[in-house]
Amino acid sequence: MNPVDEKKDGFLVRHPWLFVLLAFALLISAWTALITVAVKHSPQQVELNLK
């Protein structure tokens, strides 16, 4: 590659690992949202009388 081609490439093309970081960030946000909703709407606890 000559220097002219490197200037034409976009920032994300030169740093493809940023897509991986973005994917992990989206995954962590999705899990956080799911866990938050699950905790907020958890079922009522029922006591069992086992004899």
C-alpha positions in Angstrom: 0.0 0.0 0.0 1.3 3.4 -0.7 0.6 6.4 1.6 -2.2 7.8 -0.6 -4.3 4.6 -0.1 -3.8 4.7 3.7 -5.3 8.2 3.9 -8.4 7.1 1.9 -9.2 4.3 4.3 -11.7 5.2 7.1 -10.9 5.1 10.7 -12.9 1.9 11.3 -11.3 0.2 8.3 -7.8 0.8 9.9 -9.0 -0.4 13.3 -11.4 -3.4 12.8 -11.0 -4.5 16.4 -13.3 -1.6 17.4 -16.1 -3.6 15.9 -15.3 -6.4 18.4 -15.3 -3.9 21.3 -18.6 -2.5 20.1 -20.1 -6.0 19.9 -19.0 -6.7 23.5 -20.4 -3.4 24.7 -23.7 -4.2 23.1 -23.7 -7.7 24.6 -23.0 -6.4 28.1 -25.7 -3.8 27.7 -28.2 -6.4 26.6 -27.4 -8.7 29.5 -27.6 -5.8 32.0 -31.0 -4.8 30.6 -32.3 -8.3 30.8 -31.1 -8.9 34.3 -32.4 -5.6 35.5 -35.9 -6.3 34.1 -35.8 -9.9 35.5 -34.9 -8.6 39.0 -37.5 -5.8 38.8 -40.3 -8.2 37.8 -39.3 -11.3 39.8 -42.1 -13.6 41.0 -43.3 -13.4 44.6 -41.5 -15.8 47.0 -43.7 -18.5 48.4 -42.9 -20.3 51.6 -43.1 -24.0 51.6 -44.1 -25.9 54.8 -42.4 -29.2 54.4 -43.0 -31.7 57.2 
